[in-house]
Amino acid sequence: MTTTTTEAPPDTAQEIAVRLRSLTKGFGDRTVLDGVDLEVRRGEILALLGPSGTGKTTLLRILSGLTAPDDGEVLVPSRRTTVYQEPRLVPARRVLANVTLGQRGGAATRAAAERALSEVGLAGRGRAWPGTLSGGEAQRVALARALVREPELLLLDEPFAALDALTRIRTQDLVAELHARHRPAVLLVTHDVDEAVRLADRIIVLKDGRVRLDRRVETERPRRRDDPAALSLARDLLAELGVTTSPPTTPSHREP
């Protein structure tokens, strides 16, 4: 078996940010990813749906460099970062120090962190302690920490799942605004079909370690939940995930 992981230079002229060829990964006698072929274009938001245990998190970990594939080719940008379901802030460090965690010190880094906090609506909160933040505020700090690294690839591992419904919608809107401003390639792992339809340019369904559906979202932004095209796409995605009943137009649709 041969595995090639390549970090694409930031000034590359090609439009592809992520390229996977025949990607395979197993644990023991169980194959989690079975010959996955996938491309993500620069500036594209790709949502990844799939039942639990189908390899979504494994795929994200391979792209982040935390897990090595067994076989296949992986092309990823050199600048990439991940925002998880939990903010993963260091309680003993103030907000600004959490944003600059792992970065070089100095005035330029501090100024970049303060700009990032301003972008996520937390201007002036740099000296706050993580324990004083709401769940939504803590997740915005995690987004600021990702922004300050100027990623070419932003990996989002169910970043809204722990938020209440209203905060989740507001944070989704914030991610859409930040993406429009900075234009990284984004891979969003989610169990929420509505979330995928609302945010993504393209949606894939991963089942049994393979890409079973790859659909582009044609509806113009901002997207209405009751838009007929969006509702039709949500029904198609739910059907692919094994949910055959017609979804209502108001509650959030999550995978089984």
DRENMAR-180213 format. One line per field, with one value per residue: residue number from 1; residue in one letter; chain; z, x negated, y negated of N, C-alpha, C in turn. Coordinates in steps of 0.2 Angstrom, whole numbers, plus 5000, padded with zeros to 4 digits. Each point is the difference from the previous one (the first is absolute). Layout:
# residues N
seq = NUM|...
type = A|...
mol = A|...
n.z = Z|...
n.x = X|...
n.y = Y|...
ca.z = Z|...
ca.x = X|...
ca.y = Y|...
c.z = Z|...
c.x = X|...
c.y = Y|...
END
This chain:
# residues 256
seq = 1|2|3|4|5|6|7|8|9|10|11|12|13|14|15|16|17|18|19|20|21|22|23|24|25|26|27|28|29|30|31|32|33|34|35|36|37|38|39|40|41|42|43|44|45|46|47|48|49|50|51|52|53|54|55|56|57|58|59|60|61|62|63|64|65|66|67|68|69|70|71|72|73|74|75|76|77|78|79|80|81|82|83|84|85|86|87|88|89|90|91|92|93|94|95|96|97|98|99|100|101|102|103|104|105|106|107|108|109|110|111|112|113|114|115|116|117|118|119|120|121|122|123|124|125|126|127|128|129|130|131|132|133|134|135|136|137|138|139|140|141|142|143|144|145|146|147|148|149|150|151|152|153|154|155|156|157|158|159|160|161|162|163|164|165|166|167|168|169|170|171|172|173|174|175|176|177|178|179|180|181|182|183|184|185|186|187|188|189|190|191|192|193|194|195|196|197|198|199|200|201|202|203|204|205|206|207|208|209|210|211|212|213|214|215|216|217|218|219|220|221|222|223|224|225|226|227|228|229|230|231|232|233|234|235|236|237|238|239|240|241|242|243|244|245|246|247|248|249|250|251|252|253|254|255|256
type = M|T|T|T|T|T|E|A|P|P|D|T|A|Q|E|I|A|V|R|L|R|S|L|T|K|G|F|G|D|R|T|V|L|D|G|V|D|L|E|V|R|R|G|E|I|L|A|L|L|G|P|S|G|T|G|K|T|T|L|L|R|I|L|S|G|L|T|A|P|D|D|G|E|V|L|V|P|S|R|R|T|T|V|Y|Q|E|P|R|L|V|P|A|R|R|V|L|A|N|V|T|L|G|Q|R|G|G|A|A|T|R|A|A|A|E|R|A|L|S|E|V|G|L|A|G|R|G|R|A|W|P|G|T|L|S|G|G|E|A|Q|R|V|A|L|A|R|A|L|V|R|E|P|E|L|L|L|L|D|E|P|F|A|A|L|D|A|L|T|R|I|R|T|Q|D|L|V|A|E|L|H|A|R|H|R|P|A|V|L|L|V|T|H|D|V|D|E|A|V|R|L|A|D|R|I|I|V|L|K|D|G|R|V|R|L|D|R|R|V|E|T|E|R|P|R|R|R|D|D|P|A|A|L|S|L|A|R|D|L|L|A|E|L|G|V|T|T|S|P|P|T|T|P|S|H|R|E|P
mol = A|A|A|A|A|A|A|A|A|A|A|A|A|A|A|A|A|A|A|A|A|A|A|A|A|A|A|A|A|A|A|A|A|A|A|A|A|A|A|A|A|A|A|A|A|A|A|A|A|A|A|A|A|A|A|A|A|A|A|A|A|A|A|A|A|A|A|A|A|A|A|A|A|A|A|A|A|A|A|A|A|A|A|A|A|A|A|A|A|A|A|A|A|A|A|A|A|A|A|A|A|A|A|A|A|A|A|A|A|A|A|A|A|A|A|A|A|A|A|A|A|A|A|A|A|A|A|A|A|A|A|A|A|A|A|A|A|A|A|A|A|A|A|A|A|A|A|A|A|A|A|A|A|A|A|A|A|A|A|A|A|A|A|A|A|A|A|A|A|A|A|A|A|A|A|A|A|A|A|A|A|A|A|A|A|A|A|A|A|A|A|A|A|A|A|A|A|A|A|A|A|A|A|A|A|A|A|A|A|A|A|A|A|A|A|A|A|A|A|A|A|A|A|A|A|A|A|A|A|A|A|A|A|A|A|A|A|A|A|A|A|A|A|A|A|A|A|A|A|A|A|A|A|A|A|A
n.z = 5000|4996|5004|4997|5005|4996|5003|4998|4996|5004|4996|5001|4993|5002|4998|5000|5005|4999|4999|5000|4999|4999|5004|5003|5005|5004|5004|5001|5001|5002|4994|5002|4996|4995|4999|5005|4995|5001|4998|5003|4996|4998|5006|4999|5002|5002|5000|5005|4997|5004|5001|5006|5001|4996|5005|5002|5007|4998|4995|5005|5004|4995|4999|5007|4998|5004|4994|5000|4994|4999|4995|4994|4997|5003|4997|5005|5002|5000|4999|5005|5002|5006|4999|5007|5002|5004|5003|5005|5004|5001|5006|5001|4994|5000|4998|5001|5006|5001|4998|5004|5003|5001|5000|4995|5006|5004|4998|4995|5004|5005|4995|4997|5006|5001|4994|5001|5006|4997|4995|5006|5001|5002|4996|5002|4998|4997|5005|4997|5005|4998|5006|4998|4995|4996|4998|4998|5005|5004|4996|5001|5006|5000|4998|5005|5004|4996|5000|5006|4999|4998|5002|4996|5005|5001|5005|4999|5006|4997|4998|4997|5001|5004|4995|5003|4999|5004|5005|4999|4999|5006|5003|4998|5002|5006|5000|4998|5005|5005|4997|5000|5006|5003|4998|5006|4998|5001|5005|4999|5006|4998|5005|4999|4997|5004|5005|4998|4999|5006|5002|4998|4996|5004|4999|5004|4998|5006|4997|5005|5002|4996|4995|5002|5001|4995|5003|4994|5005|4997|5006|4998|5003|5006|5003|4997|5006|4998|4997|4995|4997|5005|5001|4993|5000|5005|4996|4995|5004|5003|4994|4998|5006|4996|4999|5000|5006|4998|5000|5006|5000|5006|5003|5004|4994|5004|4999|4998
n.x = 4996|5002|4998|5003|4997|5003|4996|5006|4995|5000|4994|5002|5000|4999|5007|4996|5004|5004|4995|5005|4995|5005|5003|4996|5005|4996|5004|4994|5005|5001|5003|4997|4994|5004|4994|5000|5004|4996|5003|4996|5004|4996|5002|5000|5006|4997|5007|4999|5005|5002|5002|5001|4993|5002|4996|5005|4999|5000|5004|5003|4999|5002|5005|5001|4998|5005|5003|4996|5001|5003|5004|4997|5002|4997|5004|4996|5003|4994|5004|5002|5006|5001|5007|5000|5004|4995|5000|4999|5003|4995|5003|4994|5002|4999|5005|4996|4998|5006|5001|4995|5003|4994|5002|4996|4996|5001|4999|4997|4997|4999|4998|4997|4999|4998|4997|4997|4999|4998|4997|4998|5000|4993|5000|4995|5000|4994|5002|5006|5003|4998|4999|4998|4999|5005|5004|5005|4998|5000|5005|5002|4998|5003|5005|4999|4999|5005|5003|4998|5001|5004|5004|4997|5000|5007|4998|5006|4999|5006|4998|5006|4998|4996|5002|5003|5006|5002|4995|5003|5007|4999|4998|5005|5004|4997|5001|5006|5001|4997|5004|5005|4998|4999|5005|4999|4997|5007|4998|5006|4998|5006|5005|5000|5006|5005|4996|5000|5007|5000|4995|5001|4995|4998|5004|4996|5003|4997|5000|5000|4997|5006|4999|5006|4999|4999|5003|5001|4999|5005|5003|5002|4995|5003|4999|5007|5002|5005|4994|5004|4996|4999|5007|5000|4995|5003|5005|4997|4998|5006|5003|4995|5002|5005|5001|5005|5001|5005|4995|5002|5003|5001|5001|4994|4997|5000|4994|5001
n.y = 5006|4995|4995|4995|4997|4995|4995|4998|4997|4995|5000|5006|5000|5006|5002|5006|4999|5004|5005|5005|5005|5004|4995|5004|5002|5004|5003|5004|5004|4993|4999|4994|4999|5001|4998|4995|4997|4994|4995|4995|4996|4995|4998|5007|5000|5005|5002|5003|5004|5003|5006|5000|4999|4996|4997|4996|5002|5006|4998|4997|5005|5004|4996|5000|5006|5001|5003|5005|4999|5006|4997|4998|4995|4996|4995|4996|4994|4997|4995|5004|4999|5002|5000|5002|5006|5001|4994|5004|4995|4996|5003|5001|5000|4993|4997|4994|5003|5001|4994|4997|5005|5001|4994|4997|4998|4995|4994|5003|5005|4995|4995|5005|5002|4994|5000|5006|4998|4995|5004|5004|4993|5001|4995|4999|5006|4998|4996|5002|5003|5006|5001|4994|5004|4998|5005|4996|4997|5006|5002|4994|5001|5006|4996|4995|5005|5003|4994|4999|5006|4996|5005|5004|5004|4999|5004|5001|5002|4999|4994|5001|5006|4997|4997|4995|5001|4995|5002|5006|4997|4996|5006|5004|4995|5000|5007|4999|4996|5004|5005|4996|4998|5006|5003|5003|5005|5002|5005|5001|5003|5002|5000|4993|5003|4997|5002|5006|5000|4998|5004|5006|5000|5005|5005|5004|5006|5002|5006|5004|4994|4999|4996|4999|4994|4997|4995|4996|4995|5000|5000|4994|4997|4998|5006|5001|5001|4996|4998|5001|4997|4996|5000|4999|4996|4997|5000|4998|4995|4998|5000|4996|4996|5002|4993|5004|4998|4997|4996|4998|4994|5002|5006|5000|5001|5005|5003|5006
ca.z = 5000|5000|5002|4998|5002|4998|5001|4994|5002|5000|4994|4994|4995|4999|5004|5005|5007|5002|4995|5003|4995|5002|5007|5004|5007|5004|5007|5001|4994|4998|4996|5001|4994|4995|4993|4999|4996|5002|4999|5003|4997|5005|5001|5000|5006|4999|5006|5000|5004|5001|5006|5005|4999|4993|4998|4999|5004|4998|4994|5002|5003|4995|4997|5005|5002|5006|4999|4993|4996|4998|4993|4996|4999|5004|4999|5004|5000|5005|5005|5002|5008|5001|5006|5002|5003|5006|4998|5002|5002|5006|5005|5003|4996|4998|4993|4995|5000|4996|4992|4998|5003|4995|4996|5003|5003|4997|4999|4994|5001|5004|4996|4996|5005|5001|4994|4999|5005|4997|4995|5003|5004|5006|5001|5007|5005|5000|5007|5004|5001|4996|5005|5000|4993|4999|4996|4993|5000|5000|4994|4996|5002|4996|4993|4999|5001|4994|4995|5000|4996|4993|4997|4994|5001|5007|5001|5005|5003|5004|5005|5003|5003|5007|5001|5000|4993|4998|4999|4994|4994|4999|4998|4993|4996|5001|4996|4993|4999|5000|4994|4994|5001|5000|4995|5001|4999|5006|5000|5006|5002|5004|5000|4999|4993|4999|5001|4994|4995|5002|5000|4995|4993|4997|5006|4999|5005|5000|5003|4999|4998|4993|4999|4997|4997|4999|4997|5001|5002|4994|5003|5002|5007|5005|4999|5004|5002|4996|4993|4997|4998|5006|5003|4996|5001|5007|4999|4996|5005|5005|4997|5000|5006|5002|5003|4994|5001|4997|5006|5001|4997|5006|5004|4997|4998|5002|4998|5005
ca.x = 5004|4996|5003|4997|5003|4997|5002|4999|4998|5006|5001|5002|5004|5006|5006|5002|4997|5000|5001|4999|5000|5000|4998|5002|4998|5004|4998|5001|5003|5006|4998|5004|5000|4999|4998|5003|4998|5004|4997|5004|4997|4998|5005|5006|5003|5002|5003|4999|5005|5000|5002|4995|4996|4999|4994|4999|4995|4994|4998|4998|4994|4994|4999|4997|4993|5000|5000|4997|5004|4997|4998|5003|4997|5003|4997|5003|4996|4996|5003|5006|5002|5006|5004|5003|5006|4998|4996|4994|4996|4995|5003|4995|4997|5005|5003|4995|4994|5003|5000|4993|4997|4995|4998|4994|5003|4999|5005|5004|5005|5005|5004|5004|5004|5006|5005|5005|5005|5005|5004|5005|5004|4998|4995|4999|5001|4994|4998|5005|4998|5004|5006|5006|5003|5005|4997|4999|4994|4994|4999|4997|4992|4996|5000|4995|4994|4999|4999|4993|4995|5002|5000|5003|5005|5003|5004|5005|5002|5006|4998|5006|5004|5001|5003|5008|5003|4999|4993|4997|5001|4996|4993|5000|5000|4993|4995|5001|4997|4993|4998|5001|4995|4993|5000|4997|5004|5002|5004|5005|5003|5006|5005|5006|5001|5001|4993|4996|5003|5000|4993|4995|5000|5000|5001|4999|5002|4995|5003|4996|4993|5000|5004|5006|5004|4997|5004|4998|5006|5001|5004|4996|5000|5002|5005|5005|5001|5006|4999|5002|4994|4997|5004|4999|4994|5000|5004|4995|4994|5003|5001|4994|4998|5004|5006|5005|5006|4999|4998|5004|4996|4998|4995|4994|5000|4994|4999|5002
ca.y = 4994|4994|4994|4994|4994|4994|4994|4995|4994|4995|4996|5004|4998|5005|4998|5005|5000|5007|5006|5006|5005|5007|4999|5006|5000|5005|5001|5007|5004|4996|4995|4994|4996|5005|4997|4993|4995|4994|4993|4994|4994|4995|4996|5004|5003|5007|5003|5007|5003|5007|5003|5001|5006|5001|4997|4993|4997|5003|4996|4993|5001|5001|4993|4996|5003|5004|5007|5002|5005|5006|5000|4995|4994|4995|4994|4995|4994|5000|4996|5002|5000|5004|4997|5006|4999|4997|4994|5003|4994|5002|4996|4996|4994|4996|5001|4998|5005|5006|4999|5000|5006|5004|4995|4996|4994|4993|4995|5002|5006|4998|4996|5005|5004|4995|5000|5006|4999|4995|5003|5004|4997|5000|4994|4998|5005|5003|5002|5004|5007|5004|5002|4995|4999|5005|5005|4997|4995|5004|5003|4994|5000|5006|4998|4995|5004|5002|4995|4997|5004|4999|5006|5002|5006|5000|5007|4999|5007|4999|4995|4997|5005|4999|4993|5000|4999|4993|4999|5004|4996|4994|5002|5002|4994|4997|5004|4998|4993|5001|5004|4995|4995|5003|5005|5006|5006|5002|5006|5000|5006|4999|5005|4996|4999|4993|4996|5001|4997|4993|4997|5003|4999|5007|5005|5007|5005|5005|5006|5006|4998|4998|4994|5003|4995|4994|4995|4993|4996|4995|4995|4994|4998|5004|5005|5000|5007|5002|5000|5006|5004|5002|5005|5006|5003|5003|5007|5005|5002|5005|5007|5004|5002|5006|4997|4999|4995|4993|4996|4994|4994|4996|5003|5002|5007|5003|5007|5005
c.z = 5000|5002|4999|5003|4998|5002|4994|5002|5000|4994|4994|4996|5000|5004|5005|5007|5003|4995|5004|4994|5004|5008|5004|5007|5003|5007|5002|4993|4997|4995|5001|4994|4994|4993|4998|4995|5001|4998|5003|4997|5005|5000|5001|5007|4999|5006|5000|5005|5000|5006|5005|4998|4992|4997|4999|5004|4998|4994|5002|5004|4995|4996|5004|5001|5006|4999|4993|4996|4999|4993|4997|5000|5004|4998|5004|5000|5007|5006|5001|5007|5001|5006|5001|5003|5007|4998|5002|5002|5007|5005|5003|4996|4998|4992|4995|4999|4997|4993|4997|5001|4994|4995|5003|5003|4996|4998|4994|5001|5005|4996|4996|5004|5002|4994|5000|5006|4998|4995|5002|5005|5007|5002|5008|5005|5001|5007|5004|5001|4996|5005|5000|4994|4999|4995|4993|5000|5000|4993|4995|5001|4996|4992|4999|5000|4993|4995|5001|4997|4992|4996|4992|5000|5007|5001|5006|5002|5004|5004|5003|5004|5007|5002|5000|4993|4997|4999|4994|4994|4999|4999|4993|4995|5000|4996|4992|4998|5000|4994|4994|5000|4998|4994|5000|4997|5006|4999|5007|5001|5004|4999|4998|4993|4998|5000|4993|4994|5000|4998|4993|4993|4997|5006|4997|5006|5000|5004|4998|4998|4993|4999|4996|4997|5000|4997|5002|5002|4995|5003|5001|5007|5000|4999|5005|5002|4996|4993|4997|4998|5006|5003|4996|5001|5007|5000|4997|5005|5005|4997|4999|5006|5004|5004|4994|5001|4998|5006|5001|4998|5006|5004|4996|4998|5002|4997|5005|5004
c.x = 4996|5004|4996|5004|4996|5003|4999|4998|5005|5001|5001|5005|5007|5005|5002|4996|4999|5001|4999|5001|5000|4998|5003|4997|5004|4997|5002|5003|5005|4997|5005|5001|4998|4999|5004|4996|5004|4995|5004|4996|4998|5006|5007|5002|5003|5002|4999|5005|4999|5002|4994|4996|4998|4993|4999|4995|4993|4997|4998|4993|4994|4999|4996|4993|5000|5000|4997|5005|4996|4997|5004|4996|5004|4996|5004|4996|4996|5003|5007|5001|5007|5004|5005|5007|4999|4995|4992|4995|4996|5003|4995|4998|5006|5002|4995|4995|5003|5000|4993|4997|4996|4997|4994|5003|4998|5006|5004|5005|5005|5005|5005|5005|5006|5004|5004|5005|5005|5004|5006|5005|4998|4995|5000|5001|4994|4997|5004|4997|5005|5006|5006|5003|5006|4998|4999|4994|4994|4999|4998|4993|4997|5000|4995|4993|4998|4999|4993|4995|5001|5000|5002|5005|5002|5004|5005|5003|5006|5000|5006|5005|5001|5003|5008|5002|4998|4993|4997|5001|4996|4992|4999|4999|4993|4995|5001|4997|4992|4997|5000|4994|4993|4999|4996|5004|5002|5003|5004|5002|5006|5005|5007|5000|5001|4994|4996|5003|4999|4993|4996|5001|5001|5001|4999|5002|4995|5004|4995|4993|4999|5004|5006|5004|4996|5004|4998|5007|5001|5004|4996|5000|5002|5006|5005|5002|5006|4999|5001|4993|4996|5003|4999|4993|4999|5004|4995|4994|5003|5001|4993|4997|5005|5007|5005|5006|4998|4999|5004|4996|4997|4994|4994|5000|4993|5000|5002|4993
c.y = 4994|4994|4994|4994|4994|4994|4995|4993|4994|4996|5004|4998|5004|4998|5005|4999|5007|5005|5006|5005|5007|5001|5006|4999|5006|5000|5007|5003|4996|4995|4994|4996|5005|4997|4994|4996|4994|4994|4995|4994|4995|4995|5003|5002|5007|5003|5008|5003|5008|5003|5001|5006|5001|4997|4993|4997|5003|4996|4993|5001|5001|4993|4996|5002|5004|5007|5001|5005|5006|5000|4994|4993|4994|4993|4995|4994|5000|4996|5003|5001|5003|4996|5006|4998|4996|4995|5002|4994|5003|4995|4996|4994|4996|5001|4998|5005|5007|4999|5001|5007|5003|4995|4996|4994|4993|4996|5002|5005|4998|4996|5005|5003|4995|4998|5006|5000|4995|5003|5004|4997|5000|4994|4998|5006|5004|5002|5004|5007|5005|5002|4994|5000|5005|5005|4997|4995|5004|5003|4994|4999|5005|4998|4995|5003|5003|4995|4997|5004|5000|5006|5000|5005|4999|5006|4998|5007|4999|4994|4997|5005|4999|4993|5001|4998|4993|4998|5003|4997|4994|5002|5002|4993|4997|5004|4998|4993|5000|5003|4995|4995|5003|5006|5006|5006|5003|5007|5000|5007|4999|5006|4997|4998|4993|4995|5001|4996|4992|4997|5002|4998|5007|5005|5007|5004|5005|5006|5006|4999|4997|4994|5003|4994|4993|4995|4993|4996|4994|4994|4994|4998|4993|5005|5000|5008|5003|5000|5007|5004|5002|5006|5007|5003|5003|5007|5005|5002|5005|5007|5004|5002|5005|4997|4999|4996|4993|4995|4994|4994|4996|5003|5002|5008|5003|5007|5005|5002
END
